[in-house]
Amino acid sequence: MYSQGLIGADGKTHEDAAFLAAFQARIDAEQKIEPNDPMPEGYRKTLVRQISQHAHSEIIGMQPEGNWISRAPTLRRKAALLAKVQDEGGHGLYLYSAAETLGVSREEMTEQLLSGAAKYSSIFNYPALTWADIGAIGWLVDGAAIMNQIVLCRCSYGPYARAMIRICKEESFHQRQGYEIMIALCNGSEEQKELAQDALNRFWWPSLMMFGPPEGESVHSNQSMIWKIKRFSNDDLRDKFINASVPQAEKLGLTIPDPDLKWNEAKQGYDHGEIDWDEFWRVVKGDGICNRERLKNRRRVDRDGAWVREAAMAHAQKRAARTASARIAAE
Ligand code: BYC
């Protein structure tokens, strides 16, 4: 754990008005907050919550696509999907490391996920039923993720912002591989085009939900914007995503499954139909199609991988002991 001895991450800062004003002045001046800097406990907790949920999403998000690696239609598709799923695992690791700088251990975060106490993105509780779903996930899910994460590159907390820069570069490849699958399907047979439309029908609304609840129900947004953890509201980012995705769907010759979707000249953007927020909260609270299966799998691989972690620890300890005795011998 990286947090030992950090000044700001121990929760013992004296948060009087002068301290809070000085912290806010740094935020307003666009200075990055680093792990050793004093920070309000609320700021630290908000980041631990968001970054750990983000990390869990990357790790759980490997499951729907991982399931299709062995069934990809060509070797080229298989190689690209394998690389993508590996990237998601890597993103999870950078993010767990970023959260650790705030005084929470990887073990604690993992425990919270395994016990079901921690949230991860609602989108990964929907199944990937066909190969076209892999296209839709790359195009829409990674597309939505980028829309949210590009802004997080400017987050006030340095380690999170820096992790996001690399993650966004990789997500951009993910989005393109998904869109390319959709292009191939839409230029294929009638049946392939139908698969693509069906995937869009099932992933459109859950992708919009990824941005989180609307204004008024987003309990953390106000404070997170003041601290410049977030820079845009959930609704603003959702709108940007819709505006970017509609022309992409048109290019594919697919129909967005929203009869109320309409261009609004005055706002130079689309108005959309009602999002089913009851469904969103049901999924977030654990009652989506795949919630149980996702956690069951994650618990199983945690158990199956225990011997690997133990072996790695034993190896690291032996190596450290050998290095220490070599140093003593040399002195
Ligand atoms: N799903 O006040 P709000 C990827 C929760 S993975 C579940 O607006 P906030 C990929 C929220 O946590 C990318 N829960 O919260 C991987 C809060 O509950 P708590 C994932 C959600 O934090 C593999 C409550 O609702 N991206 O790209 O200000 C393959 C109230 O919400 C969701 C990130 O994690 C949701 N969709 O804003 C392919 C981005 N939405 O904590 C692709 C980082 C909200 O009070 N996170 N909730 O119990 C964020 O930017 C923000 O946390 C959110 C929510 C915009 C998601």
Residues whose N, C-alpha, C, O or C-beta is under 5 A from the ligand:
A	BS01	BYC	Q50 Q53 H54 S57 E58 G61 M62 E88 K119 Y120 S121 S122 V141 D142 A145 M209 M210 F211 G212 P213 E217 S218 V219 H220 S221 S224 V284
